[in-house]
Amino acid sequence: MGKTIIEKILSSHSGNSVSAGELVVADVDFMMGHDFNGAMTIDVFKKLGRPRLAKPDNSIFVFDHAVPSPNEDYARMQQIIYEFAAEQGMKIYDVGEGICHQVIPEKGHVLPGSLIVGSDSHTCSYGALGALSTGVGSTDLAIALSTGKLWFKVPETIRVNFSGKLPLGVYAKDLALYTVKEFTADGASYLAMEFHGEPIRELSIDGRLTLCNMGIEMGAKTATIEADDKTAEWLRSRTNKEYSPVLADYDASYKTVKNIDISSLVPQIALPHQVDNVVPITSVKNIPVHSLLLGTCTNGRLEDLRIAASILKNQVVKKGVHLYVTPASRQILLEAIKEGLIEIFLNAGAVIEPPSCGPCGGVCGGIPGDGENMLSTANRNFKGRAGNSKSFVYLGSPATIAASAITGFITDPRDFL
C-alpha cells in the first residue's frame, strides 16, 4: 500500500516506515515561536534543564502579534524573548518585519518535504510549499527547541480533488471559505488534508498559502499541496538549500476522498460567529460595514493587495467607514510602495498599519465598537476575535473588502470588475 504525503514525511524524519495511527518521534527541521506565547515557551524550556537550543540555526522567534507593543505586559514578554535570544544566539525577526506565516516562508525557511512546528495554529500554512507543518503548544515547542525532536501521531489524510476553474471575481479566499463550509469547523479534526487538481495547480503560491492557512479552521493538523514547478520557481529567489519534493503515492490510503467542482463558485462570506457559517455573497443583502481589514496571515500578501487596489483605484472609502490595510511583511510593504499600491490605498482614505497580526486578534490596530460590523480577510470570526465581544466579524476576500469599503455595505466585488 502506498503512502500519503504526511506518512512519507514522518517516515523519513523518524527513520521508520510509518502509517496513519502510529506514534512516532521525529526530527524537526525548523521551529518557530512568536511574541504572544514566547515567554511561556522560554519558561518551559528553562525548566527542562537543557542549557542550549538543539538547533539554534533553525529556531526563530517572530515579533508579530502585538507590535508595536500596546502595553507594558506585552513589552515585558518581548523583553524576555530578546534576552533569551541573546543568550542562545537565536535569530529574531523583530518588530515590523512581518507576520510569522509570511516571513518564515518568505525568508526561505520552508522547504518541500520538511517537518516544521510553530507555536501558532496557522503554522499549517507552510503546507502550501509541500511541507508537513503544524501548530503546537508552548510546551511542545519548548521540547522541540531543547531536543530537536517531537512526538507525533501520524494522522489519517483527507484528499480533496478540485476541478473546474475559478470564475471571474472569485479568489483563493472564496475557495478556502467554501471548503471550510463543506467540511465544517471540526470535519477534519486531527486529520491531514491534501489539496489536488487543476485549480490548485493554477493557484499562485500566495493563493496556496491562503488555502492551507485555513486548514486548521476545519480542525486539520496540517494541509498540504504537492510541490511543483511554481513552488520551485518561488523558492529559487529565496533559498539555495537542497530539498526533495514529496508526492503522494497513486495507491495511498485516504480516510476520505472528496471531489469539488468550483466552476459555478461565487464570492463567499462567513457570517458571525463561526468560520463555517459560510454563504454565497448573493444571499447577503444590505449588511452595513463599519470597519474593514485587508491583511492578516491569510490575505496580506502582494497578490491580495493588488486585487484590492485594482478595485479601489480612483475610488474613495465610504464616509464613516474605516479601511485598515496591514501588509503581511516589510518586504511586501516595500513592494507595494514600489508598485503604487499604497498610494492607491491612501488616496482612497485607507489607514496603513505596520506589518502585524494586531487587528486580526484584537490586540491593537482597529478594534470595532459595540454593535459594529467588521468585514475582514482574516481566518477567524469567533465572538470577540477582533477585540470586542459585542461586535460582529464577517470574512471575505480582498476583492470583497475593497468593493464593500466603497459602498459601506457587504458588496459583491463582481459589480466592480
Legacy VTK file of the C-alpha trace (Angstrom):
# vtk DataFile Version 3.0
C-alpha trace
ASCII
DATASET POLYDATA
POINTS 417 float
0.000 0.000 0.000
1.305 3.450 -0.916
1.687 6.418 1.393
0.258 9.901 1.700
2.473 12.977 1.761
2.288 13.122 5.556
3.094 9.430 6.021
6.135 9.833 3.783
7.470 12.902 5.599
7.024 11.365 9.055
8.632 8.144 7.811
11.722 9.959 6.543
12.014 12.050 9.708
11.545 9.167 12.145
13.718 6.625 10.364
10.865 4.122 10.091
8.166 3.298 7.584
5.056 4.554 9.364
1.344 4.646 8.639
-1.657 6.551 9.939
-2.435 5.885 13.586
1.135 5.154 14.694
3.045 7.201 17.260
6.499 8.399 16.207
9.344 10.555 17.450
10.597 12.596 14.520
13.438 15.023 13.816
12.106 18.543 13.378
13.711 20.660 10.660
12.549 24.087 11.768
10.927 25.576 14.887
9.133 28.901 15.232
7.708 30.854 18.145
6.253 34.339 18.394
5.887 37.163 20.875
2.403 36.248 22.069
3.443 32.999 23.781
7.216 33.106 23.512
7.728 33.893 27.198
5.743 30.784 28.173
7.826 28.662 25.812
11.037 30.008 27.311
9.814 29.304 30.844
9.169 25.649 29.954
12.485 25.403 28.112
14.385 26.510 31.211
12.511 24.033 33.401
13.595 21.184 31.109
17.152 21.736 32.272
18.780 21.758 28.841
21.030 24.819 28.659
21.264 25.202 24.879
18.996 25.044 21.860
19.341 21.789 19.941
19.231 23.547 16.554
19.922 27.267 17.055
20.228 27.940 13.323
16.759 26.514 12.739
14.985 28.057 15.732
13.446 31.503 15.390
11.122 33.879 17.221
8.978 36.354 15.272
7.554 39.540 16.770
4.186 39.963 15.103
1.169 39.527 17.395
1.409 42.700 19.472
3.632 45.145 17.621
4.457 47.781 18.410
3.760 46.620 21.961
0.421 48.135 23.081
1.065 47.973 26.833
3.649 47.161 29.481
2.649 43.484 29.763
3.404 42.794 26.112
6.575 44.859 26.329
7.734 42.748 29.272
7.080 39.487 27.407
9.047 40.791 24.455
11.930 41.691 26.754
12.080 38.080 27.953
12.377 36.864 24.366
15.069 39.417 23.497
17.145 38.328 26.496
16.729 34.613 25.762
17.613 35.049 22.098
20.763 36.974 23.024
21.812 34.191 25.437
21.210 31.478 22.856
22.472 33.252 19.758
18.990 32.782 18.352
17.645 34.790 15.429
14.636 37.089 15.867
12.523 38.656 13.168
11.896 41.886 15.003
9.029 44.363 15.212
7.923 45.440 11.743
9.448 42.513 9.855
6.043 40.962 9.436
3.655 38.158 10.311
5.325 34.834 11.039
3.336 32.912 8.415
4.570 35.244 5.701
8.080 35.905 6.984
9.061 32.263 7.582
8.388 31.059 4.018
9.447 34.405 2.534
12.888 34.085 4.130
13.421 30.591 2.713
12.907 28.558 5.892
10.201 26.309 4.401
11.265 23.541 2.044
9.190 20.829 0.379
9.382 17.607 2.372
10.447 19.354 5.581
8.912 18.996 9.049
8.117 22.268 10.809
6.422 23.149 14.083
5.339 26.552 15.327
3.535 27.866 18.379
0.645 29.153 16.306
-2.263 27.170 14.931
-1.914 28.641 11.432
1.560 27.137 11.030
-0.306 24.725 8.752
0.067 27.457 6.094
3.506 26.208 5.060
1.987 23.034 3.625
1.410 25.229 0.566
5.071 24.540 -0.248
4.804 20.782 0.224
5.953 20.666 3.840
4.438 18.992 6.893
3.884 21.993 9.082
1.748 22.088 12.192
0.940 24.237 15.186
1.908 23.106 18.680
1.570 24.443 22.200
4.265 26.201 24.189
5.311 23.004 25.986
5.727 21.003 22.788
7.657 23.831 21.164
9.972 24.025 24.181
10.643 20.282 23.916
11.382 20.602 20.200
13.711 23.540 20.831
15.609 21.617 23.504
15.852 18.236 21.744
15.316 18.880 18.054
12.638 16.184 18.112
8.946 15.848 18.863
6.351 13.102 19.068
3.532 12.857 16.563
0.553 10.655 15.996
0.536 10.024 12.256
-2.785 11.489 11.065
-5.100 9.977 8.519
-5.486 12.108 5.414
-8.430 13.578 3.558
-7.799 14.003 -0.170
-9.685 16.880 -1.799
-9.795 16.865 -5.601
-10.819 20.222 -7.062
-11.982 20.553 -10.671
-13.148 23.399 -12.860
-11.835 26.946 -12.980
-12.276 29.847 -10.584
-14.816 32.220 -12.185
-14.246 35.955 -12.536
-14.295 37.725 -9.182
-13.718 34.521 -7.213
-10.385 34.058 -5.469
-8.379 31.710 -3.256
-10.102 33.090 -0.146
-13.516 32.247 -1.570
-12.266 28.747 -2.336
-10.950 28.420 1.224
-14.203 29.620 2.814
-16.272 27.292 0.627
-14.017 24.365 1.573
-14.459 25.158 5.280
-18.217 25.202 4.748
-18.085 21.813 3.012
-16.089 20.147 5.804
-17.353 22.237 8.781
-15.211 23.592 11.602
-14.391 20.149 13.019
-14.750 17.979 9.916
-11.022 17.323 9.683
-10.105 17.181 13.387
-6.654 15.611 13.869
-6.522 14.748 10.179
-4.251 15.926 7.394
-5.613 17.411 4.179
-4.156 17.104 0.702
-5.415 19.520 -1.956
-5.208 18.330 -5.582
-6.498 19.209 -9.019
-6.012 21.691 -11.840
-7.470 24.647 -9.867
-4.794 24.077 -7.213
-2.043 23.934 -9.817
-3.321 27.210 -11.272
-3.231 28.982 -7.893
-0.233 31.183 -7.201
1.865 30.404 -4.140
0.086 33.325 -2.432
-3.240 31.635 -3.159
-1.999 28.258 -1.976
-0.840 29.792 1.293
-4.315 31.255 1.764
-5.968 27.858 1.272
-3.589 25.894 3.504
-3.737 28.613 6.162
-7.390 27.779 6.758
-6.814 24.031 7.142
-6.888 24.476 10.907
-10.334 26.072 10.582
-11.547 22.583 9.693
-9.619 21.078 12.600
-6.803 19.706 10.433
-3.350 19.120 11.874
-1.881 20.181 8.559
-2.858 20.909 4.971
-0.539 20.209 2.056
-0.150 20.797 -1.651
2.362 18.860 -3.719
5.400 20.923 -4.707
5.583 21.649 -8.439
7.335 23.959 -10.891
5.618 27.009 -9.366
6.974 26.000 -5.966
10.490 25.610 -7.340
10.319 28.988 -9.081
9.050 30.690 -5.918
11.822 29.142 -3.806
14.582 29.903 -6.305
14.901 33.522 -5.220
14.538 32.709 -1.521
16.890 29.834 -0.780
19.713 27.806 -2.282
19.154 24.867 0.043
18.582 21.459 -1.495
15.268 19.713 -0.981
13.376 16.661 -2.154
9.681 17.182 -3.015
7.323 14.572 -1.606
4.399 13.344 -3.698
1.530 11.126 -2.626
1.620 7.575 -3.998
-1.061 6.686 -6.533
-2.270 3.890 -4.255
-2.121 5.855 -0.983
-4.868 5.094 1.511
-7.126 8.021 2.460
-9.740 8.329 5.161
-11.939 10.256 2.718
-11.713 11.416 -0.886
-13.904 14.406 -1.761
-14.399 15.884 -5.229
-15.358 19.557 -5.513
-16.244 21.301 -8.793
-15.663 25.046 -8.451
-16.926 26.070 -11.891
-20.018 27.810 -10.512
-18.470 29.153 -7.300
-19.375 32.739 -6.381
-17.750 35.040 -3.787
-18.275 33.672 -0.280
-18.966 35.326 3.083
-18.509 33.786 6.542
-21.186 35.135 8.878
-20.680 35.713 12.628
-19.659 33.963 14.764
-18.457 30.733 13.101
-15.898 30.278 10.334
-18.005 27.543 8.732
-21.151 29.704 8.729
-20.471 30.438 5.066
-22.964 31.636 2.459
-22.729 32.885 -1.126
-22.492 36.667 -1.257
-25.616 36.693 -3.402
-27.619 35.781 -0.295
-26.187 38.641 1.764
-28.288 41.778 1.463
-27.822 45.298 2.838
-25.459 44.443 5.713
-23.591 47.656 6.656
-19.896 47.602 7.472
-18.239 49.985 9.895
-14.658 48.793 9.519
-12.756 46.552 7.134
-9.444 44.756 7.478
-7.286 43.919 4.476
-4.306 41.883 5.642
-3.511 39.105 8.167
-1.569 35.883 7.612
-4.383 34.723 5.337
-4.623 37.604 2.879
-1.977 40.254 3.462
0.255 39.196 0.580
1.177 41.159 -2.514
-1.392 39.398 -4.692
-4.113 40.319 -2.205
-3.079 43.972 -2.133
-3.016 44.073 -5.929
-6.545 42.642 -6.128
-7.914 45.200 -3.665
-6.024 48.118 -5.228
-7.374 47.270 -8.686
-10.875 47.916 -7.332
-10.030 50.891 -5.113
-8.090 52.810 -7.765
-9.749 56.192 -8.277
-12.363 55.267 -5.674
-12.983 56.541 -2.139
-13.780 54.662 1.047
-17.331 55.445 2.167
-17.504 58.295 4.669
-17.718 56.982 8.230
-16.184 53.618 7.238
-12.623 52.660 8.238
-10.425 50.519 5.989
-7.286 49.161 7.659
-4.535 47.751 5.428
-1.826 45.633 7.054
0.719 44.175 4.617
1.916 40.773 5.806
5.592 41.692 5.814
8.074 44.526 5.451
9.097 43.122 2.071
5.500 43.135 0.846
5.054 46.692 2.103
8.159 47.800 0.188
6.984 46.088 -2.993
3.501 47.569 -2.592
5.042 51.034 -2.284
7.115 50.498 -5.438
4.044 49.348 -7.372
1.995 52.334 -6.229
-0.494 50.195 -4.315
-0.002 52.030 -1.028
-0.621 55.336 -2.772
-3.910 53.961 -4.113
-4.986 52.885 -0.625
-4.011 56.215 0.932
-5.752 58.214 -1.774
-8.870 56.118 -1.185
-8.801 57.002 2.515
-7.423 53.770 3.976
-5.245 53.567 7.080
-1.916 51.780 6.531
-0.741 49.793 9.542
2.632 48.161 10.247
3.010 44.517 9.207
1.482 42.648 12.146
-1.319 40.452 13.470
-2.690 43.192 15.749
-6.178 43.907 14.381
-6.866 40.256 13.495
-6.615 39.094 17.096
-7.952 42.321 18.529
-4.723 43.269 20.299
-4.244 46.634 18.606
-4.773 48.480 15.360
-8.507 48.809 14.767
-10.825 47.191 17.292
-14.509 47.583 16.307
-17.022 49.266 18.612
-20.096 47.791 20.284
-22.611 46.517 17.747
-20.349 47.322 14.801
-19.741 45.051 11.824
-16.191 44.336 10.677
-15.538 42.703 7.304
-12.126 41.076 7.305
-9.798 38.919 5.231
-8.793 37.145 8.444
-9.250 33.431 9.047
-11.457 33.606 12.151
-14.592 35.430 13.175
-15.250 33.993 16.635
-17.097 36.187 19.098
-14.568 38.669 20.460
-11.903 37.692 17.933
-11.373 41.275 16.784
-11.107 42.519 20.365
-14.756 43.271 21.173
-17.262 40.541 22.058
-20.089 42.981 21.277
-19.041 43.367 17.632
-19.694 41.149 14.602
-16.970 39.884 12.281
-17.625 38.765 8.706
-14.993 37.172 6.473
-14.462 37.687 2.760
-11.866 38.020 0.026
-9.640 41.075 -0.607
-11.863 41.948 -3.569
-14.969 41.827 -1.386
-13.292 44.033 1.221
-12.365 46.624 -1.422
-15.830 46.727 -3.002
-17.522 46.916 0.389
-15.246 49.733 1.541
-16.545 51.825 -1.353
-20.258 51.166 -0.791
-20.342 50.879 3.005
-22.143 47.536 2.967
-21.136 43.970 2.065
-20.888 44.118 -1.711
-20.316 41.601 -4.495
-16.912 42.519 -5.960
-18.050 41.415 -9.389
-20.044 44.664 -9.524
-16.684 46.470 -9.800
-14.975 44.163 -12.278
LINES 1 418
417 0 1 2 3 4 5 6 7 8 9 10 11 12 13 14 15 16 17 18 19 20 21 22 23 24 25 26 27 28 29 30 31 32 33 34 35 36 37 38 39 40 41 42 43 44 45 46 47 48 49 50 51 52 53 54 55 56 57 58 59 60 61 62 63 64 65 66 67 68 69 70 71 72 73 74 75 76 77 78 79 80 81 82 83 84 85 86 87 88 89 90 91 92 93 94 95 96 97 98 99 100 101 102 103 104 105 106 107 108 109 110 111 112 113 114 115 116 117 118 119 120 121 122 123 124 125 126 127 128 129 130 131 132 133 134 135 136 137 138 139 140 141 142 143 144 145 146 147 148 149 150 151 152 153 154 155 156 157 158 159 160 161 162 163 164 165 166 167 168 169 170 171 172 173 174 175 176 177 178 179 180 181 182 183 184 185 186 187 188 189 190 191 192 193 194 195 196 197 198 199 200 201 202 203 204 205 206 207 208 209 210 211 212 213 214 215 216 217 218 219 220 221 222 223 224 225 226 227 228 229 230 231 232 233 234 235 236 237 238 239 240 241 242 243 244 245 246 247 248 249 250 251 252 253 254 255 256 257 258 259 260 261 262 263 264 265 266 267 268 269 270 271 272 273 274 275 276 277 278 279 280 281 282 283 284 285 286 287 288 289 290 291 292 293 294 295 296 297 298 299 300 301 302 303 304 305 306 307 308 309 310 311 312 313 314 315 316 317 318 319 320 321 322 323 324 325 326 327 328 329 330 331 332 333 334 335 336 337 338 339 340 341 342 343 344 345 346 347 348 349 350 351 352 353 354 355 356 357 358 359 360 361 362 363 364 365 366 367 368 369 370 371 372 373 374 375 376 377 378 379 380 381 382 383 384 385 386 387 388 389 390 391 392 393 394 395 396 397 398 399 400 401 402 403 404 405 406 407 408 409 410 411 412 413 414 415 416
